[in-house]
Amino acid sequence: MRNCIAGFFKSEHFTFRQWDRTINDKVLSSILKNVDTNRSNTLLIVSRKVLKKINIKANKELFIKVDNNILITCFYCKFHEYYPKNREQNYLIINEI
């Protein structure tokens, strides 16, 4: 895995989470290709439809935390079960790639 992808730098935590969730760089690149690198405090929510299209078999959405051009963390969670602790956050739902 590279430390930089699609204009974003991966934090050490993100790199571990990416490995733990078996998300390869090719998949990550296709998700991030149209995301602006200047998005501060943003949670990207990748829909199940997109995950299915890129051959990830998950019954949950993929959440990717981004702060400017740094990937902070990623995790799977059902959208309706997600409760944000920090309400001062931007969201970007990715429903197409």
Backbone as CSV, one residue per row, in Angstrom:
resi,resn,N_x,N_y,N_z,CA_x,CA_y,CA_z,C_x,C_y,C_z
1,MET,0.834,-1.183,0.000,0.000,0.000,0.000,0.880,1.248,0.000
2,ARG,0.468,2.178,-0.792,1.207,3.444,-0.870,0.751,4.399,0.229
3,ASN,1.574,5.412,0.496,1.231,6.409,1.517,0.409,7.558,0.957
4,CYS,0.333,7.675,-0.359,-0.406,8.747,-1.012,-1.257,8.128,-2.116
5,ILE,-2.509,8.548,-2.199,-3.402,8.018,-3.225,-4.427,9.084,-3.609
6,ALA,-4.577,9.297,-4.885,-5.554,10.244,-5.435,-5.435,11.632,-4.799
7,GLY,-4.222,12.059,-4.479,-4.002,13.378,-3.896,-4.151,13.428,-2.384
8,PHE,-4.458,12.311,-1.762,-4.626,12.225,-0.311,-3.440,11.487,0.305
9,PHE,-3.042,11.923,1.496,-2.026,11.214,2.267,-2.728,10.340,3.296
10,LYS,-2.207,9.147,3.517,-2.798,8.233,4.485,-2.112,8.393,5.836
11,SER,-2.913,8.547,6.880,-2.347,8.529,8.229,-1.968,7.081,8.546
12,GLU,-1.137,6.911,9.551,-0.743,5.558,9.960,-1.966,4.763,10.400
13,HIS,-2.869,5.420,11.107,-4.106,4.772,11.554,-4.945,4.327,10.354
14,PHE,-5.071,5.208,9.374,-5.852,4.870,8.187,-5.247,3.660,7.470
15,THR,-3.933,3.648,7.326,-3.258,2.546,6.637,-3.555,1.221,7.327
16,PHE,-3.520,1.217,8.650,-3.845,-0.006,9.380,-5.299,-0.394,9.164
17,ARG,-6.201,0.556,9.260,-7.636,0.267,9.069,-7.930,-0.201,7.644
18,GLN,-7.256,0.368,6.687,-7.425,-0.047,5.299,-7.006,-1.507,5.147
19,TRP,-5.890,-1.858,5.734,-5.414,-3.238,5.675,-6.385,-4.156,6.420
20,ASP,-6.816,-3.744,7.604,-7.707,-4.545,8.435,-9.043,-4.808,7.748
21,ARG,-9.506,-3.867,6.955,-10.795,-4.004,6.271,-10.645,-4.486,4.828
22,THR,-9.447,-4.857,4.465,-9.096,-5.387,3.131,-9.628,-4.514,1.989
23,ILE,-9.328,-3.231,2.059,-9.678,-2.286,0.992,-8.384,-1.993,0.246
24,ASN,-8.286,-2.468,-0.992,-7.035,-2.250,-1.716,-6.967,-0.840,-2.310
25,ASP,-5.757,-0.451,-2.711,-5.533,0.898,-3.224,-6.311,1.186,-4.505
26,LYS,-6.509,0.182,-5.335,-7.250,0.381,-6.585,-8.700,0.773,-6.278
27,VAL,-9.297,0.079,-5.335,-10.668,0.381,-4.919,-10.732,1.767,-4.291
28,LEU,-9.799,2.052,-3.410,-9.757,3.351,-2.749,-9.580,4.475,-3.754
29,SER,-8.737,4.259,-4.730,-8.512,5.264,-5.769,-9.788,5.552,-6.549
30,SER,-10.536,4.511,-6.880,-11.783,4.726,-7.631,-12.828,5.459,-6.794
31,ILE,-12.812,5.266,-5.483,-13.744,5.973,-4.607,-13.355,7.441,-4.473
32,LEU,-12.064,7.709,-4.359,-11.580,9.063,-4.078,-11.328,9.925,-5.308
33,LYS,-11.435,9.357,-6.497,-11.023,10.087,-7.700,-11.762,11.404,-7.919
34,ASN,-12.995,11.526,-7.475,-13.756,12.767,-7.683,-13.976,13.559,-6.399
35,VAL,-13.220,13.230,-5.357,-13.365,13.924,-4.082,-12.308,15.012,-3.991
36,ASP,-12.727,16.204,-3.665,-11.830,17.351,-3.528,-10.916,17.164,-2.320
37,THR,-9.628,17.406,-2.490,-8.661,17.233,-1.407,-8.707,18.359,-0.374
38,ASN,-9.493,19.382,-0.602,-9.587,20.505,0.341,-10.802,20.411,1.249
39,ARG,-11.348,19.216,1.431,-12.521,19.042,2.284,-12.067,18.872,3.731
40,SER,-12.377,19.815,4.570,-11.953,19.703,5.970,-13.048,19.048,6.811
41,ASN,-12.615,18.231,7.764,-13.512,17.576,8.712,-14.731,16.955,8.021
42,THR,-14.475,16.082,7.064,-15.537,15.501,6.244,-15.588,13.997,6.423
43,LEU,-16.790,13.468,6.470,-17.001,12.035,6.512,-17.594,11.616,5.173
44,LEU,-16.832,10.831,4.418,-17.329,10.290,3.155,-18.124,9.035,3.467
45,ILE,-19.300,8.927,2.903,-20.132,7.750,3.112,-20.322,7.095,1.749
46,VAL,-19.736,5.925,1.597,-19.784,5.199,0.324,-20.939,4.209,0.399
47,SER,-21.892,4.344,-0.517,-23.105,3.533,-0.476,-22.830,2.064,-0.790
48,ARG,-23.748,1.224,-0.393,-23.657,-0.215,-0.678,-23.669,-0.470,-2.182
49,LYS,-24.412,0.359,-2.895,-24.479,0.231,-4.354,-23.100,0.398,-4.979
50,VAL,-22.355,1.391,-4.535,-20.996,1.620,-5.040,-20.085,0.472,-4.623
51,LEU,-20.192,0.034,-3.375,-19.355,-1.071,-2.904,-19.599,-2.336,-3.718
52,LYS,-20.856,-2.593,-4.020,-21.193,-3.763,-4.833,-20.582,-3.636,-6.230
53,LYS,-20.628,-2.434,-6.787,-20.084,-2.187,-8.123,-18.579,-2.432,-8.180
54,ILE,-17.866,-2.181,-7.082,-16.415,-2.386,-7.066,-16.043,-3.701,-6.367
55,ASN,-17.012,-4.611,-6.312,-16.817,-5.987,-5.819,-16.432,-6.090,-4.351
56,ILE,-16.988,-5.234,-3.528,-16.845,-5.378,-2.083,-18.179,-5.877,-1.560
57,LYS,-18.134,-7.036,-0.982,-19.366,-7.637,-0.477,-19.533,-7.261,0.995
58,ALA,-20.252,-6.192,1.208,-20.505,-5.714,2.569,-21.966,-5.326,2.674
59,ASN,-22.559,-5.654,3.788,-23.953,-5.311,4.022,-24.055,-4.013,4.822
60,LYS,-23.011,-3.187,4.698,-22.943,-1.917,5.402,-22.331,-0.877,4.472
61,GLU,-22.430,0.373,4.854,-21.771,1.438,4.108,-20.333,1.561,4.596
62,LEU,-19.484,2.117,3.729,-18.100,2.387,4.100,-17.989,3.863,4.445
63,PHE,-17.472,4.165,5.618,-17.264,5.530,6.074,-15.768,5.815,6.032
64,ILE,-15.387,6.937,5.433,-13.989,7.346,5.351,-13.894,8.770,5.893
65,LYS,-13.111,8.934,6.947,-12.915,10.255,7.555,-11.754,10.956,6.858
66,VAL,-12.009,12.190,6.379,-11.023,12.982,5.640,-10.897,14.350,6.316
67,ASP,-9.670,14.817,6.433,-9.449,16.183,6.902,-8.424,16.816,5.977
68,ASN,-8.890,17.750,5.161,-8.104,18.347,4.073,-7.596,17.234,3.167
69,ASN,-6.320,17.051,3.023,-5.845,16.012,2.110,-5.290,14.797,2.864
70,ILE,-5.788,14.574,4.090,-5.323,13.451,4.900,-6.488,12.498,5.167
71,LEU,-6.266,11.216,4.892,-7.234,10.174,5.211,-6.990,9.768,6.660
72,ILE,-7.993,9.905,7.502,-7.841,9.698,8.943,-8.175,8.260,9.343
73,THR,-9.334,7.769,8.960,-9.755,6.415,9.305,-10.831,5.947,8.339
74,CYS,-11.139,4.667,8.402,-12.249,4.119,7.618,-12.870,2.967,8.406
75,PHE,-14.163,2.796,8.215,-14.871,1.727,8.922,-16.176,1.430,8.195
76,TYR,-16.699,0.231,8.436,-18.003,-0.152,7.912,-19.037,0.047,9.016
77,CYS,-20.190,0.557,8.627,-21.277,0.773,9.583,-22.568,0.906,8.784
78,LYS,-23.663,0.478,9.371,-24.950,0.708,8.727,-25.312,2.175,8.920
79,PHE,-25.733,2.799,7.840,-26.002,4.235,7.850,-26.977,4.620,8.950
80,HIS,-28.037,3.862,9.100,-29.053,4.218,10.090,-28.596,3.958,11.531
81,GLU,-27.468,3.256,11.713,-26.946,3.011,13.054,-25.834,3.988,13.439
82,TYR,-25.405,4.813,12.491,-24.312,5.749,12.761,-24.831,6.932,13.555
83,TYR,-24.199,7.192,14.687,-24.541,8.349,15.503,-23.277,9.186,15.684
84,PRO,-23.241,10.364,15.082,-22.032,11.192,15.188,-21.886,11.828,16.566
85,LYS,-20.704,11.700,17.135,-20.431,12.371,18.405,-20.181,13.850,18.151
86,ASN,-19.556,14.143,17.010,-19.227,15.519,16.660,-20.214,15.988,15.589
87,ARG,-21.139,16.778,15.958,-22.152,17.230,14.996,-21.614,18.288,14.035
88,GLU,-20.502,18.906,14.357,-19.900,19.903,13.477,-18.980,19.201,12.483
89,GLN,-19.592,18.524,11.565,-18.852,17.728,10.591,-19.549,17.834,9.243
90,ASN,-18.772,17.825,8.191,-19.323,17.823,6.847,-19.505,16.380,6.398
91,TYR,-20.451,16.180,5.510,-20.720,14.844,4.995,-20.725,14.886,3.477
92,LEU,-20.284,13.790,2.883,-20.347,13.631,1.440,-20.745,12.187,1.172
93,ILE,-21.915,12.005,0.588,-22.397,10.669,0.261,-21.970,10.347,-1.162
94,ILE,-21.287,9.234,-1.319,-20.830,8.792,-2.636,-21.758,7.665,-3.063
95,ASN,-22.596,7.969,-4.028,-23.591,7.013,-4.497,-23.298,6.562,-5.927
96,GLU,-22.270,7.132,-6.541,-21.869,6.783,-7.921,-20.385,6.969,-8.071
97,ILE,-19.786,6.081,-8.878,-18.381,6.287,-9.253,-18.229,6.135,-10.739
